[in-house]
Amino acid sequence: MATEFPDHTFRLTLEHYGKRLRIELDHSDVTAEELVETFYQLAMAAEFPSKAVCEAMHFVSDERGASE
């Protein structure tokens, strides 16, 4: 569900095990690299293992890259 925000803040929110985690950037025009880095930081805040997140990102990247 999309919510409109009047400012130019980028927000990424995760609800996980009854907790709501949010990371905000001070601009909306994020790059793909910033998006992935922000997602990684959010996953770390949710206490996912770093190695598992990195491996999953590589797997998804490989799968998506192969289909284009």
Secondary structure, DSSP 8 states (H G I E B T S, - for coil): -----SS--EEEEEEETTEEEEEEES-S---HHHHHHHHHHHHHHTT--HHHHHHHHHHHHHHHHHH-
